Amino acid sequence: MSSVAGRPFVKMNGLGNDFVIVDLRGAGARLTPADARAIADRRAGVGCDQVITIEDRGGLFMGVFNADGSEVGACGNAARCVGAILMDEFDSDAVEFMTLPGPLRACRAAEGRVTVDMGEPKFGWRDIPLAEPFEDTRFIDIKLGPIDKPALWGPSAVSMGNPHCIFFVEDAEAQALDRFGPMIENHPLFPERTNVEVAEVRGEHLIRLRVWERGVGITKACGTGACAAVVAAHRRRQTARKATVLLDGGPLAIEWRDDNHVFMTGPVAFEFEGRLPERL
């Protein structure tokens, strides 16, 4: 039997990107990839995009497992939800916790929203990572469609604790993300696979973004994807350092500050709580 079977959980979402959050502090339990797949299954399990753990690893720690069971380093929308849980628990306006890529700090914002310092973006080909050297990751050599007339080409690559491949397009709604998302996710240029975004710049401070999440598929929102899109757009001189990103689930406010840290502000929503099945 799984060591997390029967554990209490909270179901939350950030702009529709939904999570099963399991507090494992003091439980002597660890979530396995098989556990994550079973919990995330929308037919036989609880159902979610990602399974999130709150753990004590010498301090507060947030673990992130995609619906396919893969453990990943970052999830911006989940960080807001975990931040909200911990701030309520400690009756505090700010909280810090660790993730695989490093520490995050969450704080309360206006209108019940949460702001998270998502840390510094990375652009080096080894840091993203890419399978081969690129001196300038603002434009990487990926094309979709005929070689002489590709439909999409020259995306940006950015790491926000997880890899992102962002295509800048004239019309985000017109892109068949469900068709090419899995192709790019598993492109050999990305040894750890990648999240895939189509970004339509609508103004100096506005981006429309659609997301294919690594190990999940199309989701209503992706916090790290929104951060990556603003950073990539500014590097390509298409937006300011501060912009609203319109995702399928709603808007996120993103600011790439002068200290090189990216701040994300958005809502969190509680759905329900329960206990995990005794058989996972």
Residue frames relative to the residue before (quaternion, step in Angstrom):
aa qw qx qy qz dx dy dz
M 1.0000 0.0000 0.0000 0.0000 0.00 0.00 0.00
S 0.5540 -0.6196 0.4435 0.3354 3.57 -1.05 0.74
S 0.5073 -0.6594 0.4673 0.2990 3.58 -1.08 0.73
V 0.6914 0.4419 -0.2940 0.4901 3.62 1.21 -0.25
A 0.3940 0.7302 -0.4779 0.2884 3.61 1.26 -0.02
G 0.8248 0.2260 -0.1845 0.4844 3.56 -0.97 0.90
R 0.4792 0.6715 -0.4436 0.3502 3.59 1.25 -0.02
P 0.5053 -0.6333 0.4776 0.3398 3.61 -1.08 0.61
F 0.0666 -0.7846 0.6153 0.0370 3.55 -1.18 0.61
V 0.2558 -0.7077 0.6305 0.1900 3.52 -1.40 0.26
K 0.2268 -0.7443 0.6116 0.1433 3.58 -0.96 0.86
M 0.0760 0.7852 -0.6059 0.1029 3.56 -0.77 1.13
N 0.1039 -0.7824 0.6027 0.1174 3.54 -1.31 0.12
G 0.2146 -0.7178 0.6431 0.1587 3.49 -1.36 0.40
L 0.8210 -0.1460 0.0301 0.5511 3.57 -0.30 1.32
G 0.7436 -0.4161 0.2169 0.4764 3.57 1.03 0.79
N 0.5392 0.5501 -0.4079 0.4901 3.59 1.28 -0.17
D 0.0834 -0.8893 0.4496 -0.0041 3.57 -0.06 1.31
F 0.1874 -0.8007 0.5690 0.0089 3.50 -1.18 0.84
V 0.2255 -0.6695 0.6806 0.1941 3.49 -1.35 0.51
I 0.1232 -0.8152 0.5658 0.0139 3.57 -0.52 1.23
V 0.0807 -0.8099 0.5806 -0.0217 3.55 -0.63 1.21
D 0.2626 -0.7628 0.5756 0.1337 3.57 -0.72 1.11
L 0.0840 -0.8314 0.5493 0.0012 3.57 -0.45 1.24
R 0.3592 0.7393 -0.5024 0.2681 3.61 1.20 0.23
G 0.8435 0.1403 -0.1341 0.5009 3.54 -0.83 1.03
A 0.5574 0.6485 -0.3744 0.3586 3.58 1.26 0.02
G 0.3101 -0.7547 0.5162 0.2604 3.57 1.15 -0.50
A 0.5712 0.5813 -0.3638 0.4511 3.56 1.21 0.57
R 0.1320 -0.7644 0.6245 0.0907 3.54 -1.25 0.53
L 0.4308 -0.6883 0.5247 0.2557 3.55 -1.01 0.83
T 0.2166 -0.7679 0.5899 0.1242 3.58 -0.94 0.88
P 0.6584 -0.4869 0.3747 0.4347 3.62 -1.21 0.26
A 0.6411 0.5179 -0.3295 0.4606 3.60 1.02 -0.75
D 0.6089 0.5370 -0.3445 0.4714 3.59 1.06 -0.75
A 0.6714 0.5144 -0.3026 0.4394 3.58 0.84 -1.02
R 0.6537 0.5117 -0.3201 0.4565 3.59 0.91 -0.86
A 0.6728 0.5025 -0.2986 0.4536 3.57 0.94 -0.89
I 0.6661 0.4981 -0.3017 0.4660 3.59 0.94 -0.87
A 0.7124 0.4822 -0.2595 0.4390 3.59 0.91 -0.94
D 0.5042 0.6704 -0.4185 0.3482 3.59 1.19 -0.45
R 0.3311 -0.7899 0.4859 0.1745 3.59 -0.55 1.18
R 0.6597 0.4767 -0.3193 0.4853 3.61 1.22 -0.17
A 0.8223 0.2389 -0.0997 0.5067 3.58 0.80 -0.98
G 0.7244 0.3994 -0.2382 0.5089 3.60 1.21 -0.37
V 0.7443 -0.3192 0.2854 0.5125 3.55 -1.17 -0.65
G 0.3381 -0.7673 0.4705 0.2750 3.55 1.02 -0.91
C 0.3597 0.7086 -0.5432 0.2709 3.55 -0.66 1.14
D 0.5715 -0.5580 0.4675 0.3788 3.54 -1.36 0.10
Q 0.7990 0.0077 0.0292 0.6006 3.57 1.01 -0.89
V 0.2923 -0.6921 0.6253 0.2113 3.54 -1.27 0.53
I 0.1446 -0.8078 0.5713 0.0166 3.55 -0.77 1.14
T 0.1496 -0.7784 0.6024 0.0945 3.56 -0.98 0.81
I 0.1985 -0.7001 0.6678 0.1564 3.51 -1.30 0.59
E 0.0247 0.8305 -0.5490 0.0906 3.57 -0.53 1.18
D 0.3468 -0.6667 0.6024 0.2690 3.51 -1.37 0.16
R 0.0967 0.7740 -0.6163 0.1082 3.56 -0.40 1.27
G 0.7440 -0.2997 0.1610 0.5751 3.53 0.75 1.12
G 0.7557 -0.0520 0.0350 0.6520 3.54 1.33 0.40
L 0.6900 -0.4708 0.3366 0.4347 3.56 -1.27 0.19
F 0.0020 -0.7995 0.5982 -0.0547 3.57 -0.91 0.98
M 0.1952 -0.7570 0.6140 0.1087 3.56 -1.08 0.85
G 0.1443 -0.7804 0.6047 0.0662 3.56 -0.76 1.09
V 0.1638 -0.7950 0.5815 0.0556 3.58 -1.08 0.76
F 0.0002 0.7822 -0.6219 0.0389 3.56 -0.80 1.10
N 0.3811 -0.7194 0.5364 0.2227 3.56 -0.82 1.01
A 0.6957 -0.4920 0.3289 0.4072 3.55 -1.28 0.32
D 0.6689 0.4814 -0.3086 0.4749 3.61 1.15 -0.49
G 0.6225 -0.5812 0.3211 0.4143 3.60 1.30 0.13
S 0.5311 0.6413 -0.4110 0.3711 3.59 1.24 -0.21
E 0.3340 -0.7227 0.5698 0.2035 3.55 -0.99 0.89
V 0.0614 -0.8065 0.5878 -0.0143 3.57 -0.84 1.03
G 0.6215 -0.6277 0.3557 0.3052 3.51 -1.27 0.39
A 0.8424 0.1352 0.0031 0.5215 3.56 0.92 -0.85
C 0.0979 0.7437 -0.6600 0.0413 3.51 -1.30 0.56
G 0.3288 -0.8038 0.4646 0.1729 3.56 -0.26 1.29
N 0.6709 0.4865 -0.3150 0.4626 3.60 0.89 -0.85
A 0.6415 0.5064 -0.3234 0.4769 3.60 1.03 -0.73
A 0.6113 0.5559 -0.3549 0.4373 3.59 1.05 -0.71
R 0.6325 0.5085 -0.3411 0.4743 3.59 1.04 -0.69
C 0.6618 0.5092 -0.3116 0.4534 3.59 0.95 -0.87
V 0.6632 0.4825 -0.3013 0.4865 3.58 0.91 -0.90
G 0.6198 0.5404 -0.3398 0.4564 3.58 1.00 -0.77
A 0.6567 0.5092 -0.3120 0.4607 3.58 0.94 -0.87
I 0.6368 0.5285 -0.3250 0.4578 3.60 0.97 -0.86
L 0.7224 0.4531 -0.2557 0.4555 3.57 0.80 -1.03
M 0.6273 0.5161 -0.3516 0.4653 3.62 1.01 -0.66
D 0.6362 0.4995 -0.3345 0.4835 3.60 1.02 -0.70
E 0.6493 0.5348 -0.3187 0.4368 3.59 0.94 -0.87
F 0.7757 0.3403 -0.1690 0.5038 3.57 0.92 -0.94
D 0.3561 -0.7494 0.4791 0.2865 3.59 1.34 0.04
S 0.4500 0.6816 -0.4203 0.3954 3.51 0.95 1.05
D 0.4371 -0.6848 0.5173 0.2690 3.56 -1.27 0.39
A 0.7787 0.1545 -0.1104 0.5979 3.59 1.28 -0.01
V 0.0064 -0.7877 0.6158 -0.0152 3.55 -1.18 0.60
E 0.2044 -0.7608 0.6023 0.1285 3.55 -1.17 0.62
F 0.0650 0.7804 -0.6200 0.0477 3.57 -1.10 0.70
M 0.4780 -0.6764 0.4919 0.2684 3.53 -1.25 0.52
T 0.0905 -0.7178 0.6836 0.0967 3.49 -1.43 0.42
L 0.7160 -0.4290 0.3007 0.4614 3.59 -1.21 0.10
P 0.7171 0.4308 -0.2929 0.4630 3.67 0.86 -0.76
G 0.7435 -0.3341 0.2450 0.5249 3.60 1.14 -0.50
P 0.7173 -0.4660 0.3036 0.4197 3.59 -1.30 -0.05
L 0.1467 -0.7467 0.6413 0.0983 3.53 -1.29 0.59
R 0.1637 -0.7639 0.6143 0.1106 3.56 -1.20 0.57
A 0.1092 -0.7882 0.6050 0.0287 3.54 -0.82 1.07
C 0.0095 0.7935 -0.6084 0.0087 3.57 -1.10 0.68
R 0.5802 -0.5890 0.4318 0.3606 3.55 -1.21 0.49
A 0.1278 -0.7662 0.6267 0.0622 3.53 -1.15 0.74
A 0.7184 -0.4453 0.3090 0.4360 3.57 -1.30 0.11
E 0.8443 0.2223 -0.1653 0.4588 3.55 -1.33 0.48
G 0.6769 -0.5356 0.2828 0.4183 3.55 1.07 0.80
R 0.4833 0.6634 -0.4416 0.3623 3.56 1.23 0.23
V 0.3094 -0.7224 0.5881 0.1910 3.55 -1.36 0.21
T 0.2067 -0.7540 0.6130 0.1140 3.55 -1.06 0.85
V 0.0761 -0.7859 0.6129 0.0304 3.57 -0.97 0.88
D 0.3308 -0.6785 0.6215 0.2098 3.52 -1.06 0.89
M 0.2008 -0.8335 0.5100 0.0692 3.54 -0.27 1.34
G 0.5769 -0.6133 0.3719 0.3908 3.58 1.25 0.14
E 0.6758 -0.5091 0.3748 0.3789 3.54 -1.32 -0.31
P 0.4324 -0.6787 0.5205 0.2856 3.59 -0.96 0.79
K 0.2238 -0.7591 0.5949 0.1407 3.55 -1.22 0.50
F 0.1847 -0.8189 0.5417 0.0425 3.54 -0.96 0.97
G 0.5173 0.6502 -0.4196 0.3655 3.60 1.21 -0.28
W 0.5657 -0.6460 0.3870 0.3361 3.56 -0.92 0.88
R 0.6431 0.5073 -0.3236 0.4737 3.59 1.12 -0.61
D 0.6823 0.5140 -0.2836 0.4358 3.57 1.09 -0.75
I 0.6015 0.6125 -0.3689 0.3564 3.62 1.07 -0.61
P 0.3157 0.6835 -0.0487 -0.6564 1.90 1.57 -1.90
L 0.2961 -0.6971 0.6183 0.2102 3.52 -1.43 0.34
A 0.5535 -0.6471 0.4246 0.3076 3.56 -1.18 0.53
E 0.7886 0.1601 -0.0991 0.5854 3.59 1.24 -0.27
P 0.6324 -0.5829 0.3489 0.3722 3.60 -1.12 0.55
F 0.0267 0.7323 -0.6805 0.0046 3.52 -1.24 0.77
E 0.3737 -0.7367 0.5171 0.2243 3.56 -0.72 1.04
D 0.7928 0.1610 -0.0590 0.5848 3.58 1.05 -0.77
T 0.1557 -0.8319 0.5291 0.0609 3.57 -0.24 1.28
R 0.3785 0.6849 -0.5163 0.3481 3.57 1.19 0.42
F 0.7704 0.1050 -0.0503 0.6268 3.56 1.22 -0.61
I 0.0075 -0.7982 0.6023 -0.0051 3.60 -0.60 1.09
D 0.5676 -0.6617 0.4022 0.2798 3.53 -1.17 0.69
I 0.3533 0.6687 -0.5780 0.3065 3.53 0.11 1.38
K 0.0376 -0.7919 0.6094 -0.0110 3.56 -0.90 0.96
L 0.1564 -0.7543 0.6304 0.0961 3.54 -1.18 0.70
G 0.7414 0.3446 -0.2795 0.5035 3.55 -0.78 1.05
P 0.7825 -0.3098 0.2267 0.4902 3.59 -1.27 -0.25
I 0.5701 -0.6268 0.4116 0.3357 3.56 -0.98 0.88
D 0.7328 0.4277 -0.2471 0.4680 3.59 0.91 -0.87
K 0.7950 0.1043 -0.0737 0.5931 3.61 1.24 -0.27
P 0.0379 -0.8476 0.5292 0.0091 3.61 0.52 1.17
A 0.4916 -0.6498 0.4961 0.2999 3.55 -1.15 0.68
L 0.7738 0.0469 -0.0139 0.6315 3.57 1.12 -0.74
W 0.1277 0.7919 -0.5888 0.0997 3.56 -1.01 0.75
G 0.8414 0.2926 -0.1759 0.4191 3.52 -1.39 0.26
P 0.1666 0.8021 -0.5591 0.1273 3.62 0.76 0.92
S 0.4598 -0.6210 0.5475 0.3213 3.53 -1.39 0.17
A 0.1917 -0.7510 0.6173 0.1347 3.55 -1.23 0.55
V 0.0376 0.7857 -0.6098 0.0964 3.56 -0.88 1.04
S 0.1967 -0.7334 0.6275 0.1720 3.56 -1.20 0.53
M 0.0577 -0.7512 0.6563 0.0400 3.53 -1.06 0.92
G 0.7181 -0.2985 0.1811 0.6020 3.53 1.14 0.80
N 0.7426 0.0933 -0.1006 0.6555 3.54 1.40 -0.10
P 0.5489 -0.6640 0.3984 0.3148 3.62 -1.05 0.66
H 0.0627 -0.7806 0.6217 0.0170 3.55 -1.14 0.79
C 0.1356 -0.7479 0.6474 0.0565 3.51 -1.16 0.85
I 0.0623 -0.8452 0.5295 -0.0365 3.58 -0.31 1.30
F 0.1659 -0.7641 0.6195 0.0700 3.55 -0.74 1.15
F 0.2394 -0.7565 0.5913 0.1440 3.57 -0.87 0.96
V 0.0356 -0.8292 0.5519 -0.0807 3.54 -0.63 1.24
E 0.5627 -0.5982 0.4504 0.3503 3.56 -1.28 0.30
D 0.7993 0.0800 -0.0151 0.5954 3.59 1.09 -0.71
A 0.2990 -0.7902 0.5093 0.1638 3.57 -0.27 1.27
E 0.6395 0.5543 -0.3347 0.4145 3.59 1.01 -0.75
A 0.6783 0.5306 -0.2872 0.4194 3.59 1.10 -0.70
Q 0.5888 0.6158 -0.3579 0.3822 3.60 1.24 -0.26
A 0.3867 -0.7242 0.5308 0.2103 3.57 -0.94 0.97
L 0.0652 -0.8550 0.5145 0.0100 3.55 0.63 1.19
D 0.6243 0.5481 -0.3440 0.4376 3.59 1.06 -0.64
R 0.6791 0.4796 -0.2864 0.4762 3.59 1.18 -0.49
F 0.8010 0.2930 -0.1711 0.4931 3.58 0.75 -0.97
G 0.4574 0.6977 -0.4444 0.3265 3.61 1.23 -0.24
P 0.7143 0.4355 -0.2843 0.4683 3.63 0.75 -0.93
M 0.5955 0.5616 -0.3680 0.4411 3.60 1.13 -0.56
I 0.7047 0.4423 -0.2647 0.4876 3.58 0.87 -0.95
E 0.5754 0.5868 -0.3779 0.4264 3.61 1.03 -0.74
N 0.7898 0.3069 -0.1317 0.5146 3.56 0.93 -0.95
H 0.3017 0.7656 -0.5130 0.2441 3.61 1.20 0.41
P 0.5382 -0.6619 0.4081 0.3250 3.62 -0.88 0.84
L 0.5495 0.6073 -0.4059 0.4056 3.60 1.19 -0.26
F 0.7307 0.3612 -0.2110 0.5395 3.60 1.24 -0.45
P 0.2449 -0.8248 0.4899 0.1406 3.61 -0.02 1.24
E 0.7258 0.3609 -0.2330 0.5373 3.60 1.20 -0.44
R 0.5062 -0.6070 0.4039 0.4607 3.56 1.36 0.24
T 0.2068 -0.7984 0.5551 0.1078 3.61 -1.22 0.13
N 0.4590 -0.5851 0.5806 0.3316 3.50 -1.37 0.31
V 0.2005 -0.7897 0.5741 0.0809 3.58 -1.05 0.76
E 0.0346 -0.8092 0.5864 -0.0145 3.56 -0.86 1.00
V 0.1620 -0.7081 0.6682 0.1605 3.53 -1.31 0.48
A 0.1006 -0.8226 0.5593 -0.0198 3.54 -0.65 1.20
E 0.1139 -0.7684 0.6289 0.0335 3.54 -0.85 1.06
V 0.2438 -0.7761 0.5661 0.1335 3.59 -0.48 1.19
R 0.1332 -0.8253 0.5480 0.0300 3.56 -0.57 1.21
G 0.7916 -0.0818 0.0515 0.6033 3.55 1.29 -0.06
E 0.7253 -0.4410 0.2993 0.4358 3.55 -1.27 0.17
H 0.7948 0.2377 -0.1072 0.5480 3.57 1.13 -0.66
L 0.7118 0.4232 -0.2528 0.5003 3.62 1.15 0.43
I 0.0039 0.7803 -0.6234 0.0503 3.57 -0.89 1.06
R 0.2260 -0.7112 0.6456 0.1623 3.56 -1.08 0.80
L 0.0279 -0.8296 0.5549 -0.0551 3.56 -0.69 1.14
R 0.0653 -0.7462 0.6609 0.0476 3.53 -1.13 0.84
V 0.2027 -0.8284 0.5218 0.0204 3.53 -0.98 0.94
W 0.1287 -0.6977 0.6982 0.0953 3.47 -1.26 0.81
E 0.1900 -0.8167 0.5364 0.0958 3.59 -0.43 1.20
R 0.5593 -0.6124 0.4694 0.3029 3.50 -1.04 0.94
G 0.8462 0.1495 -0.1221 0.4966 3.56 -0.83 1.00
V 0.7222 0.3883 -0.2368 0.5211 3.60 1.27 0.06
G 0.4143 -0.6594 0.5192 0.3522 3.57 0.67 -1.18
I 0.7489 -0.3196 0.2639 0.5170 3.58 -1.17 -0.47
T 0.0413 -0.7875 0.6149 0.0033 3.56 -0.90 0.98
K 0.6206 -0.5794 0.3883 0.3584 3.54 -1.24 0.44
A 0.8024 -0.0169 0.0328 0.5957 3.58 1.17 -0.49
C 0.0338 -0.7661 0.6413 0.0246 3.55 -1.27 0.51
G 0.3563 -0.7764 0.4829 0.1926 3.56 -0.43 1.23
T 0.6798 0.4587 -0.3041 0.4846 3.59 0.87 -0.87
G 0.6122 0.5513 -0.3451 0.4496 3.59 1.12 -0.65
A 0.6378 0.5137 -0.3218 0.4751 3.57 1.03 -0.79
C 0.6368 0.5169 -0.3210 0.4736 3.59 1.00 -0.82
A 0.6701 0.5057 -0.2940 0.4569 3.57 0.89 -0.97
A 0.6486 0.5341 -0.3238 0.4349 3.59 0.98 -0.82
V 0.6694 0.4808 -0.3086 0.4748 3.61 0.92 -0.84
V 0.6421 0.5171 -0.3237 0.4643 3.58 0.95 -0.85
A 0.6831 0.4830 -0.2906 0.4644 3.59 0.87 -0.96
A 0.6543 0.5160 -0.3192 0.4513 3.59 0.96 -0.85
H 0.6613 0.4896 -0.3190 0.4704 3.59 0.96 -0.78
R 0.6338 0.5291 -0.3341 0.4547 3.60 0.98 -0.77
R 0.7044 0.4178 -0.2515 0.5157 3.58 1.16 -0.59
R 0.4627 -0.7226 0.3993 0.3230 3.57 1.39 0.27
Q 0.4492 0.6953 -0.4434 0.3437 3.55 1.04 0.81
T 0.7887 0.1235 -0.0823 0.5966 3.61 1.21 -0.42
A 0.5828 -0.5152 0.4826 0.4025 3.48 -1.42 0.01
R 0.6485 -0.5165 0.3830 0.4073 3.58 -1.29 -0.02
K 0.7234 0.3275 -0.2042 0.5725 3.57 1.30 -0.20
A 0.1669 0.7965 -0.5586 0.1604 3.58 -0.71 1.07
T 0.3957 -0.6449 0.5907 0.2802 3.50 -1.37 0.35
V 0.1773 -0.7736 0.6026 0.0834 3.54 -0.93 0.96
L 0.2188 -0.7856 0.5713 0.0927 3.56 -0.66 1.17
L 0.0778 -0.7955 0.6009 -0.0029 3.56 -0.50 1.26
D 0.7117 -0.4286 0.3111 0.4616 3.58 -1.24 0.15
G 0.7364 0.4293 -0.2257 0.4716 3.59 1.04 -0.77
G 0.7352 -0.3583 0.2392 0.5234 3.61 1.23 -0.19
P 0.6747 -0.5433 0.3467 0.3598 3.59 -1.32 -0.04
L 0.1194 -0.7252 0.6703 0.1029 3.50 -1.33 0.60
A 0.3116 -0.7235 0.5858 0.1907 3.55 -1.10 0.76
I 0.0513 -0.8122 0.5803 -0.0321 3.57 -0.65 1.17
E 0.0147 0.7854 -0.6185 0.0219 3.56 -1.01 0.86
W 0.1908 -0.7456 0.6323 0.0887 3.54 -0.83 1.10
R 0.2017 -0.8443 0.4880 0.0913 3.53 -0.04 1.31
D 0.6849 -0.5174 0.3350 0.3887 3.52 -1.29 0.36
D 0.6362 0.5141 -0.3387 0.4650 3.61 1.20 -0.39
N 0.5489 -0.6537 0.3408 0.3941 3.58 1.40 0.24
H 0.5447 0.5905 -0.4175 0.4246 3.62 1.23 0.18
V 0.2888 -0.7482 0.5754 0.1603 3.55 -1.08 0.79
F 0.1458 -0.7958 0.5860 0.0447 3.55 -0.77 1.10
M 0.1317 -0.7880 0.6011 0.0190 3.54 -0.93 1.02
T 0.0371 -0.7974 0.6023 -0.0059 3.59 -0.87 0.97
G 0.2650 0.7596 -0.5597 0.1988 3.55 -0.86 0.97
P 0.6486 -0.5537 0.3712 0.3673 3.57 -1.31 0.14
V 0.1750 -0.7169 0.6519 0.1746 3.52 -1.41 0.14
A 0.1072 -0.7975 0.5912 0.0539 3.57 -1.13 0.58
F 0.3197 -0.7169 0.5934 0.1779 3.54 -1.01 0.94
E 0.2122 -0.7871 0.5671 0.1177 3.60 -0.91 0.90
F 0.7223 -0.3303 0.2490 0.5543 3.59 0.63 -1.10
E 0.2678 -0.7354 0.5880 0.2044 3.54 -1.31 0.07
G 0.0655 0.8001 -0.5924 0.0683 3.55 -1.21 0.46
R 0.4769 -0.6202 0.5113 0.3557 3.54 -1.23 -0.53
L 0.5250 -0.6287 0.4694 0.3297 3.54 -1.05 0.75
P 0.6077 -0.5638 0.4004 0.3905 3.61 -1.10 0.57
E 0.5457 -0.6197 0.4543 0.3342 3.57 -1.12 0.64
R 0.7447 0.2594 -0.1762 0.5892 3.56 1.22 -0.47
L 0.0541 -0.7964 0.6023 -0.0082 3.55 -0.59 1.18
